């Protein structure tokens, strides 16, 4: 089978970056947005970036290259917007909060914020619902997100896990010189309530052992004044045992993992995320809240996660932190269980094969009737209309 080309627009969590390495029958090209966040510094140099955040320039760029590709894959609303405006056949894959607070929902609210996020007007919400409906397939990387997806779309939906980049993450990489002089944890996740940083801070204050936590200077969500204020308070009012350090480049993350004694992961959703699995693959003990009600599928087997704790009670977490610090045997047993689990559920070869099957099916059923330039102009004009109709705003956002 000859290689077919897939265009990935807007890659968060490096999902498509890993697929690019492991797919056999499809060639994936990555193009990402020049967001002014740490996300860019944590990516490998295998992606092209748009030159601008203006939608018109992004659309022009994709229109100039879209004839080279069979299909597009997107995992941000920004990527889906560009794919839709350009008339691409695309797969929309959700990996984070984008589906928990969808743009087509009025007054979307995160459970950990008092106030809802800014809402779009009725025309914008209808527009983004069309973007969801227009995707050939819609998917989610975890069971809780898949359940959420089922609320908004009933057909042509799927669940596929996030693969670990086994070419990058290994126990055999060269450690970084972090100049640690005591037992050291690394918290490589972003600072924010969604990751349970507030719970972690409380737990650290309850511990009895001597250790240090290196927390990367990376914020989760700055969408509202409330969220920005909460994040700043979390950073400012952190425990004395927590030291803020710069964000690592992605190629240095495995080196950072093997340089510390253990990793503290998220303590909020009970599911776990990419960072915890990558650390486990480096054979570093990881503390991460694992809800015992959540099941994972690896081949024909269904199992619970061996990550600990099974409760996000700060007292329970504090006891486990102290046990990690004091017991080498406990650390070694935990490493073995976590590594074997991640190897089973996040195998990049297995997950890439699932994606290749999805690509094949999508190409077979994708819309045969190409959109005319007139149809695409109608989409564009509707988008402009939905964006408040104010020329100054349209000019700043679009041109």
Protein Blocks (a to p, Z undefined) as FASTA:
>chain_A
ZZdddddehiehhlmmmmmmmpmkbccdddddfddbfklmmpcckbccdfbfbfklmmmm
mmmmmmmpfbdcdfbfklmmmmmmnopacddddfblmlmmcfkbghiacfkbfbdcdddd
fklmmmmmmmmmmpmbdcdfbfklmmmmmmmocghpadddddddfklgcckbccddehpa
bdcdddfbdcdfklommmmmmmmmmpmbdcddddddddehjkbfklmmmmmmmmmmpcfk
bccdddddfklmmmmmmmpmbdcddfklonopfklmmmmmnopacdddddfkbccdehjb
ccddfbdcfbfcfklmmmmmmmmmmmmklmmmmmmmmmmmmmmmmcfklmmmmmmmmmmm
mmmmmcfbdcdfklmmmmmmmmmmmnoopaklmmmmmZZ
